[in-house]
Amino acid sequence: MRDYYEILGVDRGCDEAGLKAAFRKLAMEHHPDRNGGCEEAAGRFKELNEAYSILSDPQKRAAYDRFGHAGVNGQGGGNGGAQFHDVHDIFNEVFGDVFGDMFGMRGQRSRGPARGQDLRYDLEISLEQAYAGAEVEIAAATTLTCEPCAGSGAKPGTSPTTCATCGGAGRVRATQGFFSIERACPRCGGSGRMIMDPCEACHGQGQVRRERTLSVRVPSGVDDGARIRLAGEGDSGARGGPRGDLYIFVSVRPHELFERDGLDLLCTVPVPMGVAALGGVVEAPCLLGGEACDGNCKIDIKVPEGAQTGQMIRVKGRGMPSLRSRERGDLVVEVFVETPTRLTPRQKELLAEFCSVCGEHQHPKSANFVGKAKRFWDEVTRTA
């Protein structure tokens, strides 16, 4: 799928005015009515409409800049998902102030039911919630159909009247040069109706904005950047149209112990010097099936004899669950050999005795390093 900025021929820092100008120019050039119904022009025009519908909306543009096409999948109308914008509405938005419906778009569209806007909600969850899944309550502000006027916008007991300017058609015609232009009625805004006595609850809008509490089921294994769709939980539609959808964009907070790598969980565990040298068992944290640890979120890790800092120990099946299968990742423990501090005189004495009896066999890396350093110094001495 082509980059939306490339489609419109603009750079990523382009402002709103630049986007509109670029779309206006290209849409005029590729509109099917100006190209004799050419299929190639129609496809190009549809592609331009999809790109502009995303980039002209600040929230959708931010999602696209961060996640690419995955962040707006289904929102542009190009892949069978929710239609965030209608091609006629976008064209009227850009050209309506000048050309009205010169390309054959008729005004009945604005008078009929209109689908409500889709909404976005950013949800931050913990890694534990992503691991086990969770039921989360959110408060989202949406528009609802005004109950007192049932969405008509007129004061209860009254009804909207037919617009005298357009006779209820919602459109008026005018001649501009060689074109006969049909545009939205300036008096009623294209609705064909006038509200003489507006509803006090919604001030004639037919809708009110309210904050609603919704329950969102976060599935087990969800990853940062995932999107959850709540159908019919967006803004209410105009003139009896269906509600839009609510899209939940999930982000997972950084964890103080774990780092996620796909399905694997990475964790650094300090290992006492004696255990690293002799081998042994240390406890490492892990995630369990609950939303929060109950004090038993740990697992025994077998440290091999002679373990070194940076060595990885993999525990199968103790990582993140997969969102779409029964597969589980691994817990990958990175060993960090800890040097003891604040030694007593006796401990220092024993450690010094231990060091005195150790040789190259016990410290092969040190011996190898000393050999390389000696060859380096000899070379420097010969060339000096």
Secondary structure as GFF3:
##gff-version 3
##sequence-region A 1 384
A	DSSP	alpha_helix	4	8	.	.	.	ID=ss1
A	DSSP	alpha_helix	16	30	.	.	.	ID=ss2
A	DSSP	three_ten_helix	32	34	.	.	.	ID=ss3
A	DSSP	alpha_helix	39	55	.	.	.	ID=ss4
A	DSSP	alpha_helix	58	67	.	.	.	ID=ss5
A	DSSP	three_ten_helix	68	72	.	.	.	ID=ss6
A	DSSP	alpha_helix	87	99	.	.	.	ID=ss7
A	DSSP	alpha_helix	108	111	.	.	.	ID=ss8
A	DSSP	beta_strand	119	125	.	.	.	ID=ss9
A	DSSP	alpha_helix	127	132	.	.	.	ID=ss10
A	DSSP	beta_strand	134	145	.	.	.	ID=ss11
A	DSSP	beta_strand	161	162	.	.	.	ID=ss12
A	DSSP	beta_strand	171	176	.	.	.	ID=ss13
A	DSSP	beta_strand	179	184	.	.	.	ID=ss14
A	DSSP	beta_strand	193	194	.	.	.	ID=ss15
A	DSSP	beta_strand	207	218	.	.	.	ID=ss16
A	DSSP	beta_strand	227	230	.	.	.	ID=ss17
A	DSSP	beta_strand	246	252	.	.	.	ID=ss18
A	DSSP	beta_strand	259	261	.	.	.	ID=ss19
A	DSSP	beta_strand	264	272	.	.	.	ID=ss20
A	DSSP	alpha_helix	273	278	.	.	.	ID=ss21
A	DSSP	beta_strand	280	285	.	.	.	ID=ss22
A	DSSP	beta_strand	298	303	.	.	.	ID=ss23
A	DSSP	beta_strand	312	315	.	.	.	ID=ss24
A	DSSP	beta_strand	331	338	.	.	.	ID=ss25
A	DSSP	alpha_helix	345	357	.	.	.	ID=ss26
A	DSSP	alpha_helix	364	383	.	.	.	ID=ss27
###
